[in-house]
């Protein structure tokens, strides 16, 4: 089992906690947290995570702007990004995927099976 490094960019403390605990318990992966798009971009550039989980609705720089910065940066453009969002109707999912995200996980999600969901999307082993 390879220990993965996940970067979560989300402004909600509750989401930060449940994602960190759930992924750590289920898969043993390390989760680093950024509370804003700007901090997330900086961490992604410097730490090169295996995956970025990105909230769509955040104050200041939202997830779509953050994704655009990540995709236009040579250091972060190849890191897979999965949106975490409450906005996930079929039309929006398609629109998000056209922006370059690998998939969309809708909130609320089961934090204890989140790592399995991610592993299935990215074909990782747990």
Contact map, one row per residue, 1 for C-alpha under 8 A:
111000000000000000000000000000000000000000000000000000000000000000000000000000000000000000000000000000000000000000000000000011
111100000000000000000000000000000000000000000000000000000000000000000000000000000000000000000000000000000000000000000000000011
111110000000000000000000000111000000000000000000000000000000000000000000000000000000000000000000000000000000000000000000000000
011111000000000000000000000011000000000000000000110000000000000000000000000000000000000000000000000000000000000000000000000000
001111100000000000000000000011110000000000000000111000000000000000000000000000000000000000000000000000000000000000000000000000
000111110000000000000000000011110000000000000000111110000000000000000000000000000000000000000000000000000000000000000000000000
000011111000000000000000000000111100000100110000111110000000000000000000000000000000000000000000000000000000000000000000000000
000001111100000100000000000000111100000100000000000111000000000000000000000000000000000000000000000000000000000000000000000000
000000111110000000000000000000001111100100000000000111100000000000000000000000000000000000000000000000000000000000000000000000
000000011111101100000000000000001111000000000000000001100100000000000000000000000000000000000000000000000000000000000000000000
000000001111100100000000000000000111000000000000000000100110000000000000000000000000000000000000000000000000000000000000000000
000000000111111100000000000000000010000000000000000000000000000000000000000000000000000000000000000000000000000000000000000000
000000000111111110000000000000000000000000000000000000000000000000000000000000000000000000000000000000000000000000000000000000
000000000001111111000000000000000000000000000000000000000000000000000000000000000000000000000000000000000000000000000000000000
000000000101111111100000000000000000000000000000000000000000000000000000000000000000000000000000000000000000000000000000000000
000000010111111111110000000000001000000000000000000000000000000000000000000000000000000000000000000000000000000000000000000000
000000000000111111111000000000000000000000000000000000000000000000000000000000000000000000000000000000000000000000000000000000
000000000000011111111100000000000000000000000000000000000000000000000000000000000000000000000000000000000000001000000000000000
000000000000001111111110000000000000000000000000000000000000000000000000000000000000000000000000000000000000001001000000000000
000000000000000111111111000001110000000000000000000000000000000000000000000000000000000000000000000000000000000000000000000000
000000000000000011111111100000000000000000000000000000000000000000000000000000000000000000000000000000000000001000000000000000
000000000000000001111111110000000000000000000000000000000000000000000000000000000000000000000000000000000000001111100000000000
000000000000000000111111111111100000000000000000000000000000000000000000000000000000000000000000000000000000001111100000000000
000000000000000000011111111111100000000000000000000000000000000000000000000000000000000000000000000000000000000000000000000000
000000000000000000001111111100000000000000000000000000000000000000000000000000000000000000000000000000000000000100000000000000
000000000000000000000111111100000000000000000000000000000000000000000000000000000000000000000000000000000000000110110000000000
000000000000000000000011111110000000000000000000000000000000000000000000000000000000000000000000000000000000000000110000000001
001000000000000000000011111111000000000000000000000000000000000000000000000000000000000000000000000000000000000000000000000000
001111000000000000000011001111100000000000000000000000000000000000000000000000000000000000000000000000000000000000000000000000
001111000000000000010011000111110000000000000000000000000000000000000000000000000000000000000000000000000000000000000000000000
000011110000000000010011000011111000000000000000000000000000000000000000000000000000000000000000000000000000000000000000000000
000011110000000000010000000001111100000000000000000000000000000000000000000000000000000000000000000000000000000000000000000000
000000111100000100000000000000111110000100000000000000000000000000000000000000000000000000000000000000000000000000000000000000
000000111110000000000000000000011111101100100000000000000000000000000000000000000000000000000000000000000000000000000000000000
000000001111000000000000000000001111101100000000000000000000000000000000000000000000000000000000000000000000000000000000000000
000000001110000000000000000000000111111100000000000000000111100000000000000000000000000000000000000000000000000000000000000000
000000001000000000000000000000000111111110000000000000000101111001000000000000000000000000000000000000000000000000000000000000
000000000000000000000000000000000001111111000000000000000000100001000000000000000000000000000000000000000000000000000000000000
000000000000000000000000000000000111111111100000000000000000000000000000000000000000000000000000000000000000000000000000000000
000000111000000000000000000000001111111111110000000000000000000000000000000000000000000000000000000000000000000000000000000000
000000000000000000000000000000000000111111111000000000000000000001001100000000000000000000000000000000000000000000000000000000
000000000000000000000000000000000000011111111100000000000000000000000000000000000000000000000000000000000000000000000000000000
000000100000000000000000000000000100001111111111000000000000000000000000000000000000000000000000000000000000000000000000000000
000000100000000000000000000000000000000111111111100000000000000000000000000100000000000000000000000000000000000000000000000000
000000000000000000000000000000000000000011111111000000000000000000000000001100000000000000000000000000000000000000000000000000
000000000000000000000000000000000000000001111111000000000000000000000000000000000000000000000000000000000000000000000000000000
000000000000000000000000000000000000000000111111100000000000000000000000000000000000000000000000000000000000000000000000000000
000000000000000000000000000000000000000000111111110000000000000000000000001100100000000000000000000000000000000000000000000000
000111100000000000000000000000000000000000010011111100000000000000000000000000100000000000000000000000000000000000000000000000
000111100000000000000000000000000000000000000001111100000000000000000000000000110000000000000000000000000000000000000000000000
000011100000000000000000000000000000000000000000111110000000000000000000000000111100000000000000000000000000000000000000000000
000001111000000000000000000000000000000000000000111111000000000000000000000000111100000000000000000000000000000000000000000000
000001111000000000000000000000000000000000000000001111100000000000000000000000001111000000000000000000000000000000000000000000
000000011100000000000000000000000000000000000000000111110000001000000000000000001111000000000000000000000000000000000000000000
000000001110000000000000000000000000000000000000000011111100011000000000000000000011100000000000000000000000000000000000000000
000000000000000000000000000000000000000000000000000001111100011100000000000000000011100000000000000000000000000000000000000000
000000000000000000000000000000000000000000000000000000111110011000000000000000000000100000000000000000000000000000000000000000
000000000110000000000000000000000001100000000000000000111111111000000000000000000000000000000000000000000000000000000000000000
000000000010000000000000000000000001000000000000000000001111110000000000000000000000000000000000000000000000000000000000000000
000000000000000000000000000000000001100000000000000000000111110000000000000000000000000000000000000000000000000000000000000000
000000000000000000000000000000000001110000000000000000000111111011000000000000000000000000000000000000000000000000000000000000
000000000000000000000000000000000000100000000000000000111111111111000000000000000000000000000000000000000000000000000000000000
000000000000000000000000000000000000100000000000000001111100111111100000000000000010000000000000000000000000000000000000000000
000000000000000000000000000000000000000000000000000000010000011111110000000000000000000000000000000000000000000000000000000000
000000000000000000000000000000000000000000000000000000000000111111111000000000000000000000000000000000000000000000000000000000
000000000000000000000000000000000000110010000000000000000000111111111100000000000000000000000000000000000000000000000000000000
000000000000000000000000000000000000000000000000000000000000001111111110000000001000000000000000001100000000000000000000000000
000000000000000000000000000000000000000000000000000000000000000111111111000000000000000000000000001000000000000000000000000000
000000000000000000000000000000000000000010000000000000000000000011111111100000000000000000000000000000000000000000000000000000
000000000000000000000000000000000000000010000000000000000000000001111111100110000000000000000000000000000000000000000000000000
000000000000000000000000000000000000000000000000000000000000000000111111110111000000000000000000000100000000000000000000000000
000000000000000000000000000000000000000000000000000000000000000000011111110110000000000000000000000000000000000000000000000000
000000000000000000000000000000000000000000000000000000000000000000001111111110000000000000000000000000000000000000000000000000
000000000000000000000000000000000000000000000000000000000000000000000011111111000000000000000000000000000000000000000000000000
000000000000000000000000000000000000000000001001000000000000000000000000111111000000000000000000000000000000000000000000000000
000000000000000000000000000000000000000000011001000000000000000000000111111111100000000000000000000000000000000000000000000000
000000000000000000000000000000000000000000000000000000000000000000000111111111100000000000000000000000000000000000000000000000
000000000000000000000000000000000000000000000000000000000000000000000010011111110000000000000000000000000000000000000000000000
000000000000000000000000000000000000000000000001111100000000000000000000000111111000000000000000000000000000000000000000000000
000000000000000000000000000000000000000000000000011100000000000000000000000001111100000000000000000011000000000000000000000000
000000000000000000000000000000000000000000000000001111000000000000100000000000111110000000000000000111100000000000000000000000
000000000000000000000000000000000000000000000000001111000000000000000000000000011111000000000000000011111000000000000000000000
000000000000000000000000000000000000000000000000000011110000001000000000000000001111100000000000000010111000000000000000000000
000000000000000000000000000000000000000000000000000011110000000000000000000000000111110000000000000000011110000000000000000000
000000000000000000000000000000000000000000000000000000111000000000000000000000000011111100000000000000011110000000000000000000
000000000000000000000000000000000000000000000000000000000000000000000000000000000001111100000000000000000111000000000000000000
000000000000000000000000000000000000000000000000000000000000000000000000000000000000111110010000000000000100000000000000000000
000000000000000000000000000000000000000000000000000000000000000000000000000000000000111111111000000000011100000000000000000000
000000000000000000000000000000000000000000000000000000000000000000000000000000000000001111111000000000000000000000000000000000
000000000000000000000000000000000000000000000000000000000000000000000000000000000000000111111100000000000000000000000000000000
000000000000000000000000000000000000000000000000000000000000000000000000000000000000000111111110000000000000000000000000000000
000000000000000000000000000000000000000000000000000000000000000000000000000000000000001111111111000000000000000000000000000000
000000000000000000000000000000000000000000000000000000000000000000000000000000000000000111111111100000110000000000000000000000
000000000000000000000000000000000000000000000000000000000000000000000000000000000000000001111111110000000000000000000000000000
000000000000000000000000000000000000000000000000000000000000000000000000000000000000000000111111111000000000000000000000000000
000000000000000000000000000000000000000000000000000000000000000000000000000000000000000000011111111110010000000000000000000000
000000000000000000000000000000000000000000000000000000000000000000000000000000000000000000001111111111110000000000000000000000
000000000000000000000000000000000000000000000000000000000000000000000000000000000000000000000111111110000000000000000000000000
000000000000000000000000000000000000000000000000000000000000000000110000000000000000000000000011111110000000000000000000000000
000000000000000000000000000000000000000000000000000000000000000000100010000000001000000000000001111111000000000000000000000000
000000000000000000000000000000000000000000000000000000000000000000000000000000011110000000000001111111110000000000000000000000
000000000000000000000000000000000000000000000000000000000000000000000000000000011100000000000000100111110000000000000000100000
000000000000000000000000000000000000000000000000000000000000000000000000000000001110000000001000100011111000000000000000100000
000000000000000000000000000000000000000000000000000000000000000000000000000000000111100100001001100011111100000000000000000000
000000000000000000000000000000000000000000000000000000000000000000000000000000000111100100000000000000111110100000000000000000
000000000000000000000000000000000000000000000000000000000000000000000000000000000001111100000000000000011111100000000000000000
000000000000000000000000000000000000000000000000000000000000000000000000000000000001110000000000000000001111100000000000000000
000000000000000000000000000000000000000000000000000000000000000000000000000000000000010000000000000000000111110000000000000000
000000000000000000000000000000000000000000000000000000000000000000000000000000000000000000000000000000001111111001000000000000
000000000000000000000000000000000000000000000000000000000000000000000000000000000000000000000000000000000001111111000000000000
000000000000000001101110000000000000000000000000000000000000000000000000000000000000000000000000000000000000111111100000000000
000000000000000000000110110000000000000000000000000000000000000000000000000000000000000000000000000000000000011111100000000000
000000000000000000000110010000000000000000000000000000000000000000000000000000000000000000000000000000000000011111111000000000
000000000000000000100110000000000000000000000000000000000000000000000000000000000000000000000000000000000000111111111100000000
000000000000000000000110011000000000000000000000000000000000000000000000000000000000000000000000000000000000001111111110000001
000000000000000000000000011000000000000000000000000000000000000000000000000000000000000000000000000000000000000011111111000001
000000000000000000000000000000000000000000000000000000000000000000000000000000000000000000000000000000000000000011111111100000
000000000000000000000000000000000000000000000000000000000000000000000000000000000000000000000000000000000000000001111111110100
000000000000000000000000000000000000000000000000000000000000000000000000000000000000000000000000000000000000000000111111111111
000000000000000000000000000000000000000000000000000000000000000000000000000000000000000000000000000000000000000000011111111100
000000000000000000000000000000000000000000000000000000000000000000000000000000000000000000000000000001100000000000001111111100
000000000000000000000000000000000000000000000000000000000000000000000000000000000000000000000000000000000000000000000111111100
000000000000000000000000000000000000000000000000000000000000000000000000000000000000000000000000000000000000000000000011111110
000000000000000000000000000000000000000000000000000000000000000000000000000000000000000000000000000000000000000000000111111111
110000000000000000000000000000000000000000000000000000000000000000000000000000000000000000000000000000000000000000000010001111
110000000000000000000000001000000000000000000000000000000000000000000000000000000000000000000000000000000000000000110010000111
